[in-house]
Amino acid sequence: MNEAEIRRKRTESVLLELIPEALGSLNDKRLHQINVIEVKCSRGRSDVKIYLDPSSYSDKEKREFLSLISKARPIIETYCMRDQGWFRSPKLTFEFDEQLKKSQDIEELFKKIAKDAK
């Protein structure tokens, strides 16, 4: 692992802790309950994708949460920038992590295929 990768991983780790704190500091109580699963930085650390836990939300609620978070994004970026003393904050992008659902769907398909093959 080279030095750039170490810095990127460190930034991801810091943001994984800071984003929930920033969400908790907002006035909108609905945003306090969102769980951050993973943070992925781009190579230059200028763009960051934050993956949120979609487990207990309907599609309508997911759209509402993404709308709320997109409006609060500048506040969250400022919070992270001030806390870490950064000159500028990376651009944050929020999305719900659908990988778990996809893997469960694939497992169900395999079970169905195995059942049909018998």
Backbone bond lengths (Angstrom), bond angles and torsions (degrees), N, CA, C in turn:
res aa  C-N    CA-C-N  psi(-1)  N-CA   C-N-CA  omega(-1)  CA-C   N-CA-C  phi
1 M - - - 1.445 - - 1.523 108.24 -
2 N 1.323 115.75 125.23 1.457 118.34 -179.22 1.532 110.92 -87.84
3 E 1.320 115.11 178.42 1.470 120.72 -173.85 1.529 112.85 -64.55
4 A 1.346 117.60 -37.53 1.463 121.01 179.44 1.524 110.98 -65.18
5 E 1.316 117.57 -39.92 1.460 120.97 178.40 1.526 111.20 -66.34
6 I 1.321 116.48 -37.90 1.464 120.95 178.05 1.523 110.18 -63.59
7 R 1.342 116.91 -44.12 1.466 120.57 178.09 1.527 111.50 -62.80
8 R 1.343 115.98 -40.77 1.463 120.21 179.09 1.526 110.98 -63.54
9 K 1.336 116.94 -44.21 1.474 121.07 178.82 1.526 110.65 -64.45
10 R 1.312 116.65 -38.27 1.463 120.59 178.68 1.532 110.21 -64.88
11 T 1.326 116.98 -42.35 1.460 120.97 177.77 1.523 110.50 -63.06
12 E 1.337 117.05 -42.60 1.464 120.68 177.80 1.521 110.91 -60.05
13 S 1.328 116.09 -43.02 1.463 121.09 -179.57 1.528 111.26 -64.20
14 V 1.314 116.33 -44.20 1.469 120.68 179.58 1.523 110.17 -62.99
15 L 1.333 116.66 -45.02 1.463 120.08 -178.74 1.524 112.07 -67.65
16 L 1.323 117.22 -32.07 1.462 120.62 177.51 1.530 110.85 -61.99
17 E 1.318 117.01 -29.83 1.468 121.41 176.40 1.532 111.83 -86.45
18 L 1.325 116.74 -38.07 1.463 120.61 -174.33 1.522 114.33 -75.29
19 I 1.319 117.96 -37.05 1.471 120.44 -175.63 1.532 111.29 -60.19
20 P 1.351 119.51 -48.33 1.477 117.74 176.82 1.531 113.15 -61.10
21 E 1.341 116.49 -36.11 1.467 119.58 176.40 1.527 110.41 -62.54
22 A 1.337 116.00 -43.55 1.465 120.67 -179.77 1.523 110.58 -65.05
23 L 1.332 117.13 -42.01 1.464 120.30 177.48 1.523 110.85 -63.02
24 G 1.333 116.77 -37.78 1.456 121.57 179.27 1.518 113.16 -69.33
25 S 1.318 116.90 -23.46 1.466 120.04 -179.30 1.526 112.75 -84.77
26 L 1.328 117.49 -8.80 1.468 120.78 -179.62 1.525 110.83 -75.52
27 N 1.316 116.03 156.66 1.465 121.34 -178.55 1.524 113.02 -74.14
28 D 1.321 117.71 -25.72 1.460 121.92 -177.52 1.529 109.52 -78.35
29 K 1.321 116.79 111.18 1.471 122.73 -176.35 1.530 112.55 -63.97
30 R 1.340 117.21 -26.15 1.470 120.12 -179.61 1.517 111.73 -63.00
31 L 1.317 117.10 -31.57 1.462 120.44 -178.44 1.523 112.55 -77.98
32 H 1.321 117.86 -14.08 1.458 121.01 -179.94 1.521 112.10 -69.62
33 Q 1.335 117.50 -24.71 1.456 120.90 -173.64 1.530 113.89 -90.09
34 I 1.328 118.58 -4.90 1.465 121.50 -178.10 1.528 109.65 -77.09
35 N 1.335 115.68 133.83 1.458 121.86 179.17 1.521 110.72 -102.02
36 V 1.321 116.04 133.49 1.458 121.84 176.84 1.519 107.74 -92.15
37 I 1.337 116.25 124.41 1.462 121.11 -178.36 1.520 111.27 -91.26
38 E 1.335 115.58 -47.26 1.457 119.31 -172.76 1.517 110.14 -151.27
39 V 1.329 115.44 153.38 1.460 122.20 176.40 1.525 107.15 -128.82
40 K 1.327 116.31 129.89 1.465 121.77 179.30 1.523 109.42 -125.78
41 C 1.334 115.75 121.35 1.464 121.81 178.31 1.523 110.11 -94.49
42 S 1.323 115.42 148.96 1.459 120.07 172.19 1.525 107.96 -73.83
43 R 1.312 117.00 171.37 1.469 120.48 -177.88 1.522 112.52 -57.49
44 G 1.312 116.75 -42.54 1.458 119.99 -178.33 1.513 113.85 -86.17
45 R 1.325 116.89 2.13 1.455 124.27 -179.24 1.529 112.80 59.90
46 S 1.334 117.07 24.12 1.459 119.40 178.50 1.524 111.73 -93.75
47 D 1.332 116.66 -21.25 1.461 121.69 177.75 1.523 109.08 -125.21
48 V 1.325 115.10 139.31 1.462 120.62 -178.51 1.517 108.96 -134.03
49 K 1.338 116.01 132.17 1.466 120.90 173.32 1.518 107.88 -103.42
50 I 1.313 115.02 128.52 1.456 121.36 177.96 1.513 107.48 -110.12
51 Y 1.329 116.01 121.08 1.454 121.73 -179.23 1.519 109.48 -97.05
52 L 1.331 115.35 128.01 1.458 122.41 -176.64 1.521 110.41 -106.09
53 D 1.331 116.39 154.56 1.460 122.76 -179.61 1.525 110.03 -77.89
54 P 1.343 118.01 117.70 1.465 120.76 -177.90 1.522 114.16 -94.05
55 S 1.320 118.41 6.24 1.462 122.77 -164.96 1.523 115.76 -54.14
56 S 1.292 119.75 -43.15 1.462 119.75 -171.76 1.532 113.72 -114.04
57 Y 1.329 117.00 23.46 1.456 119.58 -176.88 1.518 111.32 -118.05
58 S 1.326 115.81 143.06 1.463 121.03 173.80 1.533 108.34 -79.40
59 D 1.326 116.47 171.14 1.463 120.16 179.39 1.527 111.28 -62.50
60 K 1.318 116.55 -38.11 1.464 120.50 179.04 1.535 110.69 -63.89
61 E 1.338 116.25 -44.21 1.469 120.29 178.78 1.523 110.81 -64.52
62 K 1.320 117.40 -38.78 1.469 120.52 178.19 1.521 110.80 -60.42
63 R 1.330 116.62 -44.96 1.470 119.83 178.59 1.525 110.87 -62.13
64 E 1.334 117.02 -41.49 1.465 120.47 178.83 1.525 111.11 -62.77
65 F 1.345 116.24 -45.61 1.464 119.94 179.85 1.526 111.42 -62.61
66 L 1.335 117.24 -42.55 1.471 119.83 179.08 1.518 110.95 -64.35
67 S 1.325 116.80 -35.76 1.462 120.42 176.96 1.534 110.76 -66.02
68 L 1.318 115.72 -45.57 1.469 120.07 178.55 1.524 111.47 -61.66
69 I 1.322 115.76 -44.19 1.467 119.65 -178.02 1.521 111.07 -67.94
70 S 1.330 117.06 -37.33 1.469 118.44 179.26 1.527 110.79 -64.74
71 K 1.326 116.90 -33.40 1.465 119.88 176.43 1.523 111.21 -71.21
72 A 1.332 116.77 -31.87 1.465 121.30 -178.10 1.529 112.78 -89.76
73 R 1.323 117.54 -4.00 1.461 121.44 -175.65 1.527 113.67 -53.58
74 P 1.337 120.29 -47.14 1.472 119.10 179.07 1.540 112.77 -59.98
75 I 1.317 116.68 -35.45 1.470 120.18 179.46 1.525 109.88 -68.10
76 I 1.333 116.39 -41.35 1.470 121.05 179.49 1.523 109.88 -65.72
77 E 1.333 117.28 -42.88 1.472 120.85 178.03 1.522 111.16 -61.35
78 T 1.332 116.74 -42.78 1.468 120.90 178.88 1.526 110.61 -64.22
79 Y 1.331 117.00 -40.16 1.454 121.45 178.31 1.531 110.21 -59.30
80 C 1.320 116.51 -47.33 1.467 121.25 -179.09 1.520 110.84 -65.44
81 M 1.319 116.29 -41.17 1.458 121.23 -178.70 1.536 110.88 -63.78
82 R 1.308 116.70 -45.09 1.469 120.64 -179.68 1.523 111.59 -67.96
83 D 1.331 117.06 -41.81 1.452 120.69 -177.61 1.527 111.75 -63.40
84 Q 1.320 116.93 -39.54 1.460 121.04 -176.39 1.526 113.44 -94.66
85 G 1.335 117.34 -9.31 1.459 120.43 -179.48 1.520 112.26 73.45
86 W 1.324 116.81 26.31 1.459 121.16 179.41 1.516 109.99 -75.28
87 F 1.335 115.68 151.70 1.461 121.19 175.81 1.519 110.34 -71.98
88 R 1.334 116.08 -39.80 1.459 121.18 175.02 1.517 108.62 -145.02
89 S 1.309 114.54 155.25 1.459 120.74 -178.39 1.525 109.36 -98.08
90 P 1.321 117.05 147.56 1.466 118.25 173.16 1.523 110.05 -66.68
91 K 1.323 116.43 156.03 1.461 121.28 178.01 1.527 107.70 -76.73
92 L 1.310 116.04 121.25 1.456 121.61 -176.72 1.527 110.54 -92.61
93 T 1.327 115.72 135.66 1.458 122.69 175.49 1.517 107.24 -125.59
94 F 1.318 116.20 127.62 1.462 121.21 -178.09 1.515 110.16 -106.87
95 E 1.334 116.06 138.49 1.463 120.91 172.96 1.523 109.05 -154.54
96 F 1.324 114.10 155.08 1.462 119.09 178.33 1.522 109.31 -82.71
97 D 1.328 116.37 137.86 1.460 122.92 -177.99 1.527 109.18 -82.44
98 E 1.309 116.27 111.60 1.458 121.67 -177.53 1.529 112.09 -100.63
99 Q 1.322 118.48 6.99 1.464 121.37 -177.48 1.523 112.28 -62.47
100 L 1.307 118.24 -40.96 1.457 121.26 -178.73 1.525 110.47 -62.42
101 K 1.313 116.67 -43.86 1.467 120.58 178.88 1.523 110.58 -63.41
102 K 1.327 116.98 -42.36 1.459 120.78 179.10 1.524 111.12 -62.57
103 S 1.325 116.83 -43.29 1.469 119.57 -179.74 1.536 110.71 -66.41
104 Q 1.320 117.47 -36.48 1.468 120.10 176.77 1.529 110.84 -65.71
105 D 1.329 116.96 -39.92 1.465 120.67 177.35 1.525 111.25 -63.21
106 I 1.320 116.77 -40.73 1.469 120.83 178.80 1.521 110.36 -65.22
107 E 1.338 116.97 -42.13 1.463 120.27 178.25 1.528 111.08 -62.08
108 E 1.319 116.96 -40.03 1.470 120.39 177.68 1.522 111.18 -63.93
109 L 1.332 116.50 -39.46 1.467 119.99 177.12 1.531 111.00 -62.60
110 F 1.333 116.47 -43.46 1.463 119.84 178.80 1.528 111.25 -63.06
111 K 1.319 116.70 -39.86 1.469 120.17 177.56 1.523 110.60 -63.76
112 K 1.321 116.17 -41.16 1.463 120.62 179.38 1.528 110.45 -65.60
113 I 1.307 116.95 -42.20 1.478 120.89 177.90 1.513 110.96 -63.04
114 A 1.342 116.07 -42.82 1.473 119.61 178.91 1.509 110.68 -64.68
115 K 1.324 117.06 -37.84 1.468 120.82 179.53 1.527 110.91 -68.07
116 D 1.352 116.55 -41.71 1.460 121.48 179.60 1.528 111.79 -68.73
117 A 1.321 117.66 -28.76 1.458 121.80 -178.21 1.528 111.31 -73.34
118 K 1.319 117.59 -21.33 1.466 120.72 -178.13 1.449 111.74 -77.63
